[in-house]
Amino acid sequence: MSKAAKALRRGSVRLRSSLGSGHAELNLVISELSTLRQAVKDCIAIQNTASRYCQKWALDEISPALQDVMIQSHELTLMWLESQKEYVAQLKNHKKVFEHILDMEKKVDQASKHLSNCEDKEKKLQKELLKGPKDIEMTKQKLEQSTSAKELAKVEVASQKRESEAVKLISIKAGLLDVSQSWNTLASKITTLGKAQKELALLIPDVHPRDDSVPSYTGARESSRIVYTARSAIDSQVPSYGTPSASVSPPPYSPPRSPGGIRKSDTFPQLQPPSRPPPSRPFIEEDYNYDSFDSD
């Protein structure tokens, strides 16, 4: 999003706040958190697309090392995307913290408005009494009722303000603790996946550019073990939000039938490349479907 578009969006939020109940900065916090959540979801979609096409490209190569390592690397990417999806859920909950605070502020506004109305009514009745109305006793009675209502409104305003301040402290403390837990969980998972990615990369044999033959590759069983170990480590960590994914067994392994490379359908039957040929244009968002995401 361009700077001009961002400025326009923020300006519209401030304008709506000024025309409504106010609290422009609080409304901006909620708006920006919604934008951040959508940006993370878009980033996850792009990561998934890039990884899928890397896998598809590798499956068309003659090197069994490239085929195997890129397939297993895609598995690691999927784990990383799931971890980021948990962070997206946390962002939604963090936004709800500020929405709750905004609701409490609106209750304070309503109580203050009611108090202001009571004060105006009391002043109006006092002026009427000074003018000497026909029914003085009735006016005095109304004034007493108005004064009592005003005092009750003052108590309500003070009560709402105390409750609102308490909600702010409690909610922000809990929200920041949840953010901290989410960051720590995300950092722990990316450390695990980064280590596994490095181990996969080291399985690719060293070659010289002048070598004519395709180097042999014997790392398929080890790559499966690396991914399985990473999956077990990820599943053992309780996510900040959401349900841990079910543990899966390592993909079955069988030796390739031909010396030319890994047999795709036998060695990794659970992974299928995209049925479409790789596009000659940049990937379009409509191609991506991440139906486990909920809406804002």
KOLVEXMI-983677 format. One line per 8 residues: number of its first residue (from 1); their letters; for each residue z negated, y negated, x of N, C-alpha, C. Coordinates in steps of 0.1 Angstrom, whole numbers, plus 5000, padded with zeros to 4 digits. Layout:
N
NUM> a> Z Y X Z Y X Z Y X; ...
//
This chain:
296
1> mskaakal> 5000 5012 5008 5000 5000 5000 5000 4988 5009; 5009 4978 5006 5010 4966 5014 4998 4957 5012; 4996 4947 5021 4985 4938 5020 4986 4930 5007; 4998 4926 5004 5000 4918 4992 4996 4926 4979; 5000 4939 4979 4996 4947 4967 4981 4949 4966; 4975 4951 4978 4960 4952 4978 4953 4940 4973; 4958 4928 4978 4952 4916 4974 4954 4913 4959; 4966 4917 4954 4969 4915 4939 4960 4924 4931
9> rrgsvrlr> 4958 4937 4936 4949 4946 4928 4935 4941 4928; 4930 4937 4939 4916 4932 4940 4914 4919 4932; 4925 4911 4932 4924 4898 4924 4923 4902 4909; 4931 4912 4905 4931 4916 4891 4917 4921 4887; 4911 4928 4896 4897 4934 4893 4887 4922 4891; 4888 4912 4900 4879 4900 4899 4882 4893 4886; 4895 4891 4882 4898 4884 4870 4893 4891 4858; 4894 4904 4857 4889 4912 4846 4874 4911 4845
17> sslgsgha> 4867 4910 4857 4853 4909 4857 4848 4895 4852; 4856 4885 4857 4852 4871 4853 4854 4869 4838; 4864 4876 4832 4867 4875 4818 4857 4884 4809; 4852 4894 4816 4843 4904 4809 4829 4901 4812; 4822 4911 4817 4807 4910 4819 4804 4906 4833; 4813 4902 4842 4810 4898 4855 4809 4911 4865; 4800 4909 4875 4798 4920 4885 4811 4923 4892; 4818 4913 4897 4831 4915 4903 4830 4924 4915
25> elnlvise> 4820 4922 4924 4819 4930 4936 4816 4945 4933; 4808 4947 4923 4805 4961 4919 4817 4968 4913; 4825 4960 4905 4837 4966 4900 4847 4969 4911; 4847 4960 4922 4856 4963 4933 4852 4975 4941; 4839 4978 4942 4834 4990 4949 4840 5002 4941; 4839 5002 4928 4843 5013 4920 4858 5015 4921; 4865 5004 4921 4880 5004 4922 4885 5009 4935; 4878 5005 4946 4882 5009 4960 4879 5024 4962
33> lstlrqav> 4868 5029 4956 4865 5043 4957 4875 5052 4950; 4880 5047 4939 4891 5054 4932 4903 5054 4940; 4906 5043 4947 4918 5042 4955 4917 5052 4967; 4905 5052 4973 4902 5061 4985 4904 5075 4981; 4898 5079 4969 4899 5093 4965 4914 5097 4963; 4922 5088 4957 4936 5091 4955 4943 5092 4968; 4939 5084 4978 4946 5084 4991 4943 5097 4998; 4931 5102 4997 4927 5115 5003 4935 5126 4997
41> kdciaiqn> 4936 5126 4983 4944 5136 4976 4958 5136 4981; 4964 5124 4982 4978 5123 4987 4979 5128 5001; 4969 5125 5010 4970 5130 5024 4969 5145 5024; 4961 5151 5015 4960 5166 5015 4974 5172 5011; 4981 5165 5001 4994 5170 4997 5004 5170 5008; 5004 5159 5016 5013 5158 5027 5010 5168 5038; 4997 5170 5041 4993 5180 5051 4998 5194 5047; 4996 5197 5034 5001 5210 5029 5016 5212 5030
49> tasrycqk> 5023 5202 5027 5038 5202 5028 5043 5204 5042; 5037 5196 5051 5041 5198 5065 5038 5212 5071; 5027 5217 5067 5023 5230 5072 5032 5241 5066; 5035 5240 5053 5044 5250 5047 5058 5250 5054; 5063 5239 5057 5076 5238 5063 5076 5242 5078; 5065 5240 5084 5063 5246 5098 5063 5261 5097; 5056 5266 5087 5056 5281 5086 5070 5286 5083; 5077 5279 5074 5091 5284 5070 5100 5283 5082
57> waldeisp> 5099 5272 5090 5107 5271 5102 5105 5283 5111; 5092 5286 5114 5088 5296 5123 5093 5310 5119; 5093 5312 5106 5098 5326 5101 5113 5328 5104; 5120 5317 5106 5135 5318 5109 5138 5319 5124; 5127 5318 5132 5129 5319 5146 5129 5333 5151; 5134 5336 5163 5135 5349 5168 5122 5353 5176; 5114 5344 5179 5102 5346 5187 5091 5352 5178; 5086 5364 5180 5075 5370 5172 5062 5362 5174
65> alqdvmiq> 5061 5356 5186 5049 5348 5188 5048 5336 5179; 5060 5329 5178 5061 5317 5169 5058 5321 5155; 5065 5332 5150 5063 5336 5137 5048 5339 5133; 5042 5347 5142 5028 5351 5139 5018 5339 5140; 5019 5331 5150 5010 5320 5153 5011 5309 5142; 5023 5306 5138 5025 5296 5128 5021 5300 5114; 5022 5313 5111 5017 5318 5098 5002 5317 5098; 4996 5321 5109 4981 5321 5109 4976 5307 5110
73> sheltlmw> 4984 5298 5117 4980 5284 5117 4980 5278 5103; 4990 5282 5095 4990 5277 5081 4978 5281 5073; 4973 5294 5076 4961 5298 5070 4949 5289 5073; 4948 5285 5086 4938 5276 5090 4939 5262 5083; 4952 5258 5081 4954 5245 5074 4949 5246 5060; 4952 5257 5053 4947 5259 5040 4932 5258 5039; 4925 5264 5048 4911 5262 5049 4906 5248 5050; 4913 5241 5059 4910 5226 5061 4913 5218 5048
81> lesqkeyv> 4923 5222 5041 4926 5215 5028 4916 5217 5018; 4911 5230 5017 4900 5233 5008 4887 5225 5012; 4885 5223 5024 4873 5215 5029 4875 5201 5024; 4887 5195 5026 4889 5182 5022 4888 5180 5007; 4892 5191 4999 4891 5190 4985 4876 5188 4981; 4867 5195 4988 4853 5193 4985 4849 5179 4987; 4854 5172 4998 4851 5158 5001 4857 5149 4989; 4868 5153 4984 4873 5145 4972 4864 5146 4961
89> aqlknhkk> 4858 5158 4958 4848 5159 4948 4836 5150 4950; 4832 5150 4963 4820 5141 4967 4823 5127 4964; 4836 5122 4967 4839 5108 4965 4838 5105 4950; 4842 5114 4942 4841 5112 4927 4827 5110 4923; 4818 5118 4928 4804 5117 4925 4798 5104 4931; 4803 5100 4943 4798 5088 4949 4802 5076 4940; 4814 5076 4935 4819 5066 4926 4810 5065 4913; 4805 5077 4908 4797 5077 4896 4783 5070 4899
97> vfehildm> 4779 5071 4911 4766 5064 4915 4768 5049 4911; 4779 5043 4915 4780 5028 4913 4784 5026 4898; 4790 5035 4892 4793 5033 4877 4780 5033 4870; 4770 5042 4874 4757 5042 4868 4749 5029 4870; 4750 5024 4882 4744 5011 4885 4750 5000 4877; 4763 5000 4875 4770 4990 4867 4765 4991 4852; 4764 5003 4847 4759 5005 4834 4745 4999 4832; 4736 5001 4842 4723 4995 4841 4723 4980 4842
105> ekkvdqas> 4732 4975 4850 4734 4960 4851 4739 4954 4837; 4747 4962 4831 4752 4957 4818 4741 4957 4807; 4732 4967 4808 4720 4967 4799 4711 4955 4802; 4710 4951 4815 4702 4939 4818 4709 4927 4812; 4722 4926 4813 4730 4915 4807 4728 4914 4792; 4728 4926 4785 4727 4926 4771 4713 4921 4767; 4702 4926 4774 4689 4921 4771 4687 4906 4774; 4694 4901 4784 4693 4887 4787 4700 4879 4777
113> khlsnced> 4711 4884 4772 4719 4877 4762 4710 4876 4749; 4704 4887 4746 4695 4888 4734 4684 4878 4735; 4678 4877 4747 4667 4867 4749 4672 4853 4748; 4684 4850 4753 4690 4837 4751 4693 4833 4737; 4697 4843 4729 4699 4841 4715 4686 4837 4707; 4676 4845 4711 4662 4842 4705 4657 4828 4709; 4659 4824 4721 4655 4811 4725 4663 4800 4718; 4676 4802 4716 4684 4792 4709 4679 4791 4694
121> kekklqke> 4676 4803 4688 4672 4803 4674 4658 4795 4673; 4650 4798 4683 4636 4791 4683 4638 4776 4684; 4646 4772 4693 4649 4757 4694 4655 4751 4682; 4664 4758 4676 4670 4753 4663 4659 4751 4652; 4650 4761 4651 4640 4761 4641 4630 4750 4644; 4627 4747 4657 4618 4736 4660 4624 4723 4657; 4637 4721 4659 4643 4709 4655 4643 4707 4640; 4645 4718 4633 4645 4717 4618 4631 4713 4613
129> llkgpkdi> 4621 4718 4620 4607 4715 4616 4604 4700 4618; 4609 4695 4629 4607 4681 4632 4613 4672 4622; 4624 4676 4616 4631 4668 4606 4624 4668 4592; 4614 4677 4591 4607 4677 4578 4615 4684 4567; 4617 4697 4568 4625 4704 4558 4617 4705 4545; 4625 4708 4534 4619 4709 4521 4608 4720 4521; 4611 4732 4526 4602 4743 4526 4596 4745 4540; 4585 4737 4543 4580 4737 4556 4573 4750 4560
137> emtkqkle> 4566 4756 4550 4559 4769 4552 4569 4780 4556; 4581 4780 4549 4591 4790 4552 4597 4788 4566; 4599 4775 4570 4604 4772 4583 4594 4776 4594; 4581 4773 4591 4571 4777 4601 4570 4792 4603; 4572 4800 4592 4571 4814 4592 4583 4819 4600; 4595 4813 4598 4607 4818 4606 4605 4814 4621; 4599 4803 4623 4597 4799 4637 4587 4809 4644; 4577 4813 4637 4567 4823 4643 4574 4836 4646
145> qstsakel> 4583 4840 4636 4590 4853 4638 4600 4851 4650; 4606 4840 4651 4616 4838 4662 4608 4837 4676; 4596 4831 4676 4589 4831 4688 4584 4845 4692; 4580 4853 4682 4576 4867 4685 4588 4875 4691; 4599 4873 4685 4611 4880 4689 4615 4876 4703; 4613 4863 4706 4616 4858 4720 4607 4864 4730; 4594 4866 4727 4584 4872 4736 4588 4886 4738; 4591 4893 4728 4595 4907 4729 4608 4909 4738
153> akvevasq> 4617 4899 4736 4629 4899 4744 4626 4897 4758; 4617 4888 4761 4613 4886 4775 4607 4899 4782; 4599 4906 4774 4594 4919 4779 4605 4929 4781; 4615 4929 4772 4626 4939 4774 4634 4935 4786; 4637 4922 4788 4644 4918 4800 4637 4922 4813; 4624 4920 4813 4617 4923 4825 4617 4938 4828; 4616 4946 4817 4616 4960 4818 4629 4965 4822; 4640 4960 4817 4654 4964 4821 4656 4961 4835
161> kreseavk> 4652 4949 4840 4654 4945 4854 4646 4955 4863; 4634 4958 4860 4626 4968 4868 4633 4981 4869; 4638 4986 4857 4645 4999 4857 4658 4998 4865; 4665 4987 4863 4678 4986 4871 4676 4986 4886; 4666 4979 4890 4663 4979 4905 4659 4992 4910; 4651 4999 4902 4646 5013 4906 4658 5022 4906; 4667 5021 4896 4679 5030 4896 4688 5027 4908; 4689 5014 4912 4697 5011 4924 4692 5018 4936
169> lisikagl> 4679 5017 4939 4673 5023 4951 4674 5038 4950; 4671 5044 4939 4671 5059 4938 4685 5064 4939; 4695 5058 4932 4709 5062 4932 4715 5061 4946; 4714 5049 4952 4720 5047 4965 4714 5056 4976; 4701 5058 4975 4695 5067 4985 4701 5081 4983; 4701 5086 4971 4707 5100 4968 4721 5100 4972; 4729 5090 4968 4743 5090 4971 4746 5090 4986; 4739 5082 4994 4741 5082 5008 4737 5095 5015
177> ldvsqswn> 4727 5101 5010 4723 5114 5015 4734 5125 5012; 4740 5124 5000 4751 5133 4997 4763 5130 5006; 4766 5117 5009 4777 5114 5018 4775 5119 5031; 4762 5118 5036 4759 5123 5049 4761 5138 5050; 4756 5145 5040 4758 5160 5039 4773 5163 5039; 4780 5156 5031 4795 5159 5031 4802 5157 5044; 4798 5146 5051 4804 5143 5064 4800 5154 5074; 4787 5158 5074 4783 5168 5083 4790 5182 5081
185> tlaskitt> 4792 5185 5068 4798 5198 5064 4813 5197 5069; 4819 5186 5066 4833 5184 5070 4835 5185 5085; 4826 5179 5092 4827 5179 5107 4825 5193 5112; 4815 5200 5106 4813 5214 5111 4825 5223 5109; 4831 5221 5097 4843 5230 5094 4855 5226 5103; 4857 5214 5105 4869 5210 5114 4866 5215 5128; 4853 5215 5132 4851 5220 5146 4854 5235 5147; 4850 5242 5136 4853 5257 5136 4868 5259 5136
193> lgkaqkel> 4875 5252 5127 4890 5253 5126 4897 5249 5138; 4892 5238 5145 4898 5233 5157 4897 5244 5168; 4886 5250 5169 4884 5261 5179 4893 5272 5176; 4895 5276 5164 4904 5287 5160 4918 5283 5163; 4922 5271 5160 4936 5267 5163 4939 5267 5178; 4929 5264 5186 4931 5265 5200 4933 5279 5205; 4925 5288 5199 4926 5302 5203 4940 5308 5199; 4945 5303 5187 4958 5308 5183 4969 5303 5192
201> allipdvh> 4968 5290 5196 4978 5285 5205 4978 5292 5219; 4966 5296 5224 4966 5304 5236 4972 5318 5236; 4974 5323 5223 4981 5336 5222 4996 5335 5225; 5001 5323 5224 5016 5322 5227 5018 5324 5242; 5026 5334 5246 5028 5337 5260 5034 5325 5268; 5030 5324 5280 5036 5314 5289 5050 5318 5293; 5060 5309 5293 5073 5313 5296 5079 5302 5305; 5090 5305 5312 5098 5296 5320 5110 5292 5313
209> prddsvps> 5114 5280 5313 5127 5276 5306 5139 5283 5310; 5139 5289 5322 5151 5296 5327 5151 5311 5323; 5140 5316 5316 5140 5330 5312 5150 5332 5301; 5157 5342 5302 5167 5345 5292 5162 5354 5280; 5153 5362 5283 5148 5372 5273 5136 5366 5265; 5135 5371 5253 5124 5367 5244 5111 5374 5249; 5101 5367 5253 5089 5373 5258 5082 5382 5248; 5076 5393 5252 5070 5402 5243 5057 5395 5238
217> ytgaress> 5053 5400 5226 5041 5394 5220 5032 5405 5214; 5020 5405 5218 5010 5416 5214 4998 5410 5207; 4999 5397 5203 4987 5391 5198 4985 5391 5183; 4993 5398 5175 4992 5398 5161 4978 5402 5156; 4973 5413 5162 4960 5418 5157 4949 5407 5161; 4950 5401 5173 4940 5391 5177 4941 5379 5168; 4953 5375 5164 4954 5363 5156 4948 5365 5142; 4950 5377 5137 4943 5381 5124 4928 5380 5126
225> rivytars> 4923 5385 5137 4908 5384 5139 4903 5370 5140; 4911 5361 5147 4907 5347 5148 4906 5340 5135; 4916 5343 5126 4916 5336 5113 4905 5342 5104; 4903 5355 5105 4892 5361 5097 4879 5356 5101; 4877 5354 5115 4864 5349 5120 4862 5335 5115; 4873 5327 5115 4872 5313 5110 4868 5312 5095; 4875 5321 5088 4873 5321 5073 4858 5325 5070; 4853 5335 5078 4839 5339 5076 4829 5328 5079
233> aidsqvps> 4832 5321 5090 4824 5309 5093 4824 5298 5083; 4836 5296 5078 4838 5285 5068 4831 5289 5055; 4832 5302 5051 4826 5306 5038 4811 5307 5039; 4806 5308 5051 4791 5309 5052 4784 5295 5051; 4793 5284 5051 4787 5271 5050 4788 5267 5035; 4776 5263 5030 4776 5259 5016 4782 5245 5015; 4792 5243 5007 4798 5229 5006 4789 5220 4999; 4792 5207 5002 4784 5196 4995 4786 5197 4980
241> ygtpsasv> 4798 5199 4976 4802 5200 4962 4812 5211 4960; 4811 5217 4949 4821 5228 4946 4815 5241 4950; 4822 5252 4946 4818 5265 4949 4825 5271 4961; 4817 5277 4970 4824 5283 4982 4834 5293 4978; 4845 5293 4985 4856 5302 4982 4852 5316 4985; 4858 5326 4978 4854 5340 4980 4859 5344 4994; 4851 5353 5000 4855 5358 5013 4866 5367 5012; 4876 5366 5021 4887 5375 5021 4888 5383 5033
249> spppyspp> 4895 5395 5032 4896 5404 5043 4907 5399 5052; 4907 5403 5065 4918 5399 5074 4931 5406 5069; 4942 5399 5071 4955 5405 5067 4957 5418 5074; 4963 5428 5067 4966 5441 5073 4976 5440 5084; 4975 5448 5094 4984 5448 5106 4991 5461 5107; 5003 5460 5110 5011 5472 5114 5021 5468 5124; 5024 5477 5134 5033 5473 5145 5047 5470 5139; 5054 5460 5145 5068 5457 5140 5077 5469 5142
257> rspggirk> 5086 5471 5132 5095 5482 5132 5107 5480 5142; 5110 5468 5145 5121 5465 5153 5117 5457 5165; 5123 5458 5177 5119 5450 5188 5122 5435 5187; 5129 5432 5176 5133 5418 5175 5122 5408 5170; 5112 5414 5164 5101 5405 5160 5092 5411 5150; 5084 5403 5143 5074 5408 5134 5081 5411 5120; 5078 5422 5114 5083 5425 5101 5075 5416 5091; 5082 5406 5085 5075 5397 5076 5068 5403 5064
265> sdtfpqlq> 5075 5412 5057 5070 5417 5045 5059 5427 5047; 5058 5433 5059 5047 5443 5061 5035 5437 5068; 5037 5429 5077 5026 5424 5085 5018 5414 5078; 5024 5405 5070 5017 5394 5063 5022 5393 5049; 5020 5403 5041 5025 5403 5027 5020 5392 5018; 5008 5387 5021 5002 5377 5012 5007 5363 5014; 5015 5361 5025 5021 5348 5028 5036 5348 5025; 5041 5340 5016 5055 5339 5013 5060 5325 5016
273> ppsrppps> 5071 5324 5024 5076 5311 5027 5082 5305 5014; 5084 5292 5013 5090 5286 5002 5103 5292 4999; 5106 5294 4986 5119 5300 4982 5131 5291 4984; 5128 5278 4984 5139 5268 4986 5142 5266 5001; 5154 5263 5004 5157 5259 5018 5151 5246 5022; 5148 5244 5034 5141 5231 5038 5150 5220 5034; 5145 5209 5028 5153 5198 5024 5158 5190 5035; 5170 5184 5033 5175 5175 5043 5170 5161 5042
281> rpfieedy> 5162 5159 5032 5156 5146 5029 5141 5147 5031; 5134 5135 5032 5119 5136 5033 5113 5143 5020; 5102 5149 5022 5095 5156 5011 5091 5146 5000; 5093 5149 4988 5090 5141 4977 5077 5146 4970; 5068 5137 4966 5055 5141 4960 5056 5151 4949; 5067 5150 4941 5068 5159 4929 5069 5174 4933; 5073 5176 4946 5074 5190 4950 5061 5197 4952; 5050 5189 4952 5037 5194 4955 5028 5195 4943
289> nydsfdsd> 5022 5206 4942 5013 5209 4930 5000 5214 4935; 4989 5206 4934 4976 5210 4938 4967 5210 4925; 4969 5221 4917 4964 5220 4904 4949 5222 4903; 4942 5225 4915 4928 5226 4915 4921 5212 4915; 4929 5201 4917 4923 5188 4917 4921 5184 4902; 4910 5177 4900 4907 5172 4886 4912 5158 4886; 4912 5152 4875 4917 5138 4873 4905 5129 4874; 4908 5116 4877 4898 5106 4878 4891 5103 4865
//
